Amino acid sequence: MGCGQLGTELGQRLAADGVQVYGLRRNATDLPSPLKPVSVDLSQPVTTSLPDVDSMVITLTPSMPAVDNEPGYLMALKHLAQALPKTPARVVFVSSTRVFDGNPASYPITEDDAPVPASQRAQLLVAAEDLARELFDATIVRPAGIYGPGREMLIRKVRAGEPVNRKRRTNRIHQTDLARVLELMLTMPQPPAVLHAVDQTPGVPLGDVVDYIAQRLQLEPPQGSVDGVVGGKILDARLLHTLLGPLYYPTFKQGYDQVIAAAQG
């Protein structure tokens, strides 16, 4: 549900294994085959019948506009629950490690740590996690910063020479590895209630990442921003790596090598 780049890549992986996959989005007519398109606007009550499915992945965006002064993100979950013929046996809700944008008591942050939301967006993510559990008995996947072909914001910043906070600790996951994580959560017999999706370089300074990208692009690395304070967080992803095994892109170096090569054709 909310079949964007991530949902499409996951759907194609599942379809390649012989699974019948429906992709739901506001306008699903351009979804690639063999995904079966379902065009539905979850910001409004759903009047059409949704497919009866065994499992479901929810990848809605928190930035959905409010409906009658209620966050559209939460309304979409309620409309989805009302429209389904029955609750699927397995539901995975994709949230974000941004739920820890406050000041956690200690590092690294594990799946056993309670969210520490400071921003309004983080508070909305936590509310959506709770609602997804209530409505669907959902398991929760919290990706760190997702990147990959089509998700190239940091590469654009390096090309533009935009200053960055070089000391800030960062965490990320390549979109293809995240699709593999979601496939695992759909198919394993007893998935964990919460899983953090982070590669094998959690907490890496942003300066290290942009320096590597600049080197690959043969550009001067971006300068540091004015504040330069050490921010960000360090996430413990040992559970993910134990369950999934080796990542295709274990660090930002292999990941950005792939993104840059894909962009160059």
C-alpha positions as CSV (number, residue, x, y, z in Angstrom):
1,M,0.0,0.0,0.0
2,G,1.6,3.3,-1.1
3,C,3.4,1.6,-4.0
4,G,6.3,4.0,-4.8
5,Q,9.9,3.1,-5.6
6,L,10.3,0.9,-2.7
7,G,7.0,-0.9,-3.0
8,T,7.6,-1.4,-6.7
9,E,11.0,-3.0,-6.2
10,L,9.6,-5.2,-3.5
11,G,6.6,-6.2,-5.6
12,Q,8.8,-7.1,-8.6
13,R,11.0,-9.3,-6.3
14,L,7.9,-11.1,-5.0
15,A,6.4,-11.5,-8.4
16,A,9.6,-13.0,-9.7
17,D,9.0,-15.7,-7.1
18,G,5.6,-16.4,-8.4
19,V,3.6,-14.3,-5.9
20,Q,0.5,-12.4,-7.2
21,V,1.2,-8.8,-6.2
22,Y,-1.2,-5.8,-6.1
23,G,0.2,-2.3,-6.1
24,L,-1.9,0.4,-4.5
25,R,-1.4,4.1,-5.1
26,R,-3.5,7.1,-6.0
27,N,-2.8,6.5,-9.7
28,A,-1.5,3.0,-10.3
29,T,-1.9,2.9,-14.0
30,D,1.8,3.2,-14.7
31,L,3.0,0.4,-12.4
32,P,5.2,-2.1,-14.2
33,S,4.0,-5.5,-15.1
34,P,3.4,-8.0,-13.6
35,L,2.2,-5.9,-10.6
36,K,-1.6,-5.6,-10.7
37,P,-2.5,-1.9,-10.3
38,V,-5.1,-0.7,-7.8
39,S,-5.8,3.0,-8.0
40,V,-7.2,4.3,-4.7
41,D,-6.9,7.6,-2.8
42,L,-6.6,6.7,0.8
43,S,-7.0,10.3,1.9
44,Q,-10.8,9.7,1.4
45,P,-13.0,6.8,2.4
46,V,-12.6,4.0,-0.1
47,T,-15.8,3.1,-2.0
48,T,-14.3,0.4,-4.2
49,S,-13.5,-3.2,-3.2
50,L,-9.9,-3.9,-2.3
51,P,-8.4,-7.3,-3.1
52,D,-8.5,-10.0,-0.5
53,V,-4.8,-10.6,0.3
54,D,-2.7,-12.8,2.6
55,S,-0.1,-10.2,3.4
56,M,0.5,-6.5,3.0
57,V,3.3,-3.9,3.2
58,I,2.3,-0.3,4.1
59,T,4.7,2.3,2.8
60,L,2.7,5.5,3.0
61,T,4.3,8.9,3.4
62,P,3.9,11.0,6.6
63,S,3.7,14.1,4.5
64,M,0.1,13.3,3.4
65,P,-2.1,16.5,3.9
66,A,-4.4,16.7,6.9
67,V,-8.1,15.7,6.5
68,D,-10.6,17.6,8.8
69,N,-7.7,18.6,11.0
70,E,-6.5,15.0,11.4
71,P,-3.2,14.0,10.0
72,G,-3.7,12.4,6.6
73,Y,-1.1,9.8,7.4
74,L,-3.3,8.4,10.2
75,M,-6.6,8.8,8.2
76,A,-5.1,6.8,5.4
77,L,-4.5,3.9,7.8
78,K,-8.0,4.1,9.0
79,H,-9.5,4.2,5.5
80,L,-7.4,1.3,4.5
81,A,-8.5,-0.8,7.5
82,Q,-12.2,0.0,6.7
83,A,-11.8,-0.9,3.0
84,L,-10.1,-4.3,3.4
85,P,-12.3,-7.4,3.1
86,K,-10.4,-8.8,6.1
87,T,-7.1,-8.1,7.9
88,P,-4.3,-9.9,6.2
89,A,-2.5,-12.5,8.2
90,R,0.8,-10.6,7.9
91,V,1.1,-6.8,7.8
92,V,4.4,-4.9,7.7
93,F,4.4,-1.2,8.4
94,V,7.4,0.8,7.2
95,S,8.2,3.6,9.6
96,S,11.6,5.3,10.1
97,T,14.5,5.5,12.5
98,R,13.5,9.2,12.8
99,V,11.4,8.1,15.8
100,F,14.6,8.5,17.7
101,D,15.3,12.2,16.7
102,G,15.1,13.2,20.4
103,N,18.0,12.4,22.8
104,P,18.2,8.7,23.5
105,A,19.6,7.7,26.8
106,S,22.4,5.7,25.3
107,Y,24.0,4.4,22.1
108,P,23.8,2.2,20.1
109,I,20.0,2.2,19.8
110,T,18.4,-1.2,19.6
111,E,14.9,-2.5,18.8
112,D,14.3,-2.8,22.6
113,D,14.7,1.0,23.1
114,A,11.5,3.1,23.2
115,P,11.2,5.8,20.6
116,V,12.3,9.3,21.6
117,P,10.4,11.6,19.2
118,A,11.2,15.3,19.4
119,S,9.9,16.7,16.1
120,Q,6.3,16.8,15.0
121,R,7.1,14.4,12.2
122,A,8.7,11.9,14.6
123,Q,5.7,12.1,16.9
124,L,3.5,11.4,13.9
125,L,5.6,8.4,13.0
126,V,5.2,7.0,16.5
127,A,1.4,7.6,16.4
128,A,1.2,5.8,13.1
129,E,3.2,2.8,14.4
130,D,0.8,2.5,17.3
131,L,-2.2,2.8,15.0
132,A,-0.8,0.2,12.6
133,R,-0.4,-2.2,15.5
134,E,-3.9,-1.5,16.7
135,L,-5.6,-1.9,13.3
136,F,-3.5,-4.6,11.6
137,D,-1.4,-6.2,14.4
138,A,1.5,-5.0,12.2
139,T,5.2,-5.6,12.6
140,I,7.3,-2.5,12.2
141,V,10.3,-1.9,10.0
142,R,12.3,1.3,10.7
143,P,14.7,2.1,7.9
144,A,17.5,4.6,8.2
145,G,18.1,7.0,5.3
146,I,17.1,5.2,2.2
147,Y,19.2,5.8,-0.9
148,G,19.6,4.1,-4.3
149,P,18.9,4.9,-8.0
150,G,16.3,7.8,-8.0
151,R,17.2,8.6,-4.4
152,E,20.3,10.7,-5.0
153,M,19.9,13.8,-2.8
154,L,23.4,13.4,-1.3
155,I,25.0,13.0,-4.7
156,R,23.2,16.2,-5.9
157,K,24.6,18.1,-2.8
158,V,28.1,17.0,-3.6
159,R,27.8,18.0,-7.3
160,A,26.5,21.4,-6.1
161,G,29.3,21.8,-3.6
162,E,26.7,22.4,-0.9
163,P,28.2,22.6,2.7
164,V,27.2,19.8,5.0
165,N,27.6,19.1,8.7
166,R,30.6,16.8,8.2
167,K,30.6,15.7,11.9
168,R,27.0,14.5,11.9
169,R,26.5,10.8,12.5
170,T,24.5,9.1,9.8
171,N,22.8,5.8,9.1
172,R,21.5,4.5,5.8
173,I,20.2,1.5,3.9
174,H,20.3,0.9,0.1
175,Q,16.8,0.5,-1.3
176,T,17.5,-2.9,-2.7
177,D,18.6,-4.2,0.6
178,L,15.5,-2.7,2.2
179,A,13.3,-4.5,-0.3
180,R,15.0,-7.7,0.8
181,V,14.3,-6.9,4.4
182,L,10.6,-6.4,3.7
183,E,10.5,-9.6,1.7
184,L,12.0,-11.4,4.7
185,M,9.5,-9.9,7.1
186,L,6.7,-11.1,4.9
187,T,7.9,-14.6,4.5
188,M,9.7,-15.7,7.8
189,P,7.6,-17.8,10.2
190,Q,8.0,-15.5,13.2
191,P,9.2,-12.0,12.4
192,P,10.3,-9.7,15.2
193,A,7.9,-7.1,16.3
194,V,10.3,-4.3,15.4
195,L,13.3,-4.3,13.1
196,H,15.8,-1.6,12.3
197,A,17.0,-1.5,8.7
198,V,20.5,-0.1,8.7
199,D,23.7,-1.2,6.9
200,Q,27.0,-2.2,8.4
201,T,28.3,1.4,8.9
202,P,25.9,2.9,11.5
203,G,26.8,6.3,12.8
204,V,29.4,7.0,10.1
205,P,30.2,10.8,9.9
206,L,28.6,12.5,7.0
207,G,32.0,13.9,6.0
208,D,33.3,10.4,5.3
209,V,30.3,9.7,3.0
210,V,30.5,13.0,1.0
211,D,34.3,12.7,0.6
212,Y,33.9,9.2,-0.9
213,I,31.1,10.4,-3.3
214,A,33.3,13.4,-4.3
215,Q,36.3,11.1,-4.9
216,R,34.2,8.8,-7.2
217,L,32.8,11.8,-9.1
218,Q,36.3,13.4,-9.3
219,L,35.0,16.6,-7.5
220,E,36.2,18.7,-4.6
221,P,34.5,17.5,-1.4
222,P,31.9,19.8,0.2
223,Q,33.0,22.1,3.0
224,G,31.7,21.9,6.5
225,S,28.6,23.9,7.5
226,V,28.9,26.6,10.1
227,D,27.6,24.8,13.1
228,G,29.6,21.6,12.7
229,V,28.2,20.1,15.9
230,V,28.2,16.3,16.4
231,G,24.6,15.3,15.9
232,G,22.8,12.2,14.7
233,K,22.6,8.8,16.2
234,I,24.1,5.4,16.2
235,L,21.8,2.4,15.6
236,D,22.4,-1.2,16.4
237,A,21.5,-3.3,13.4
238,R,22.8,-6.7,14.6
239,L,19.3,-8.2,14.6
240,L,18.8,-7.4,10.9
241,H,22.2,-8.8,9.9
242,T,21.6,-12.0,11.9
243,L,18.2,-12.6,10.2
244,L,19.0,-11.5,6.7
245,G,22.7,-12.4,6.3
246,P,25.1,-10.4,4.1
247,L,23.8,-7.2,2.5
248,Y,24.2,-6.6,-1.2
249,Y,25.5,-3.1,-0.2
250,P,27.0,-3.5,3.3
251,T,28.5,0.0,3.4
252,F,27.9,3.4,1.7
253,K,30.9,2.7,-0.5
254,Q,29.4,-0.3,-2.3
255,G,26.0,1.4,-2.3
256,Y,27.1,4.7,-3.9
257,D,29.3,2.8,-6.3
258,Q,26.1,1.1,-7.6
259,V,24.1,4.4,-7.7
260,I,26.8,6.3,-9.6
261,A,27.3,3.4,-12.0
262,A,23.6,3.2,-12.6
263,A,23.3,6.9,-13.3
264,Q,26.2,6.7,-15.8
265,G,24.4,4.0,-17.7
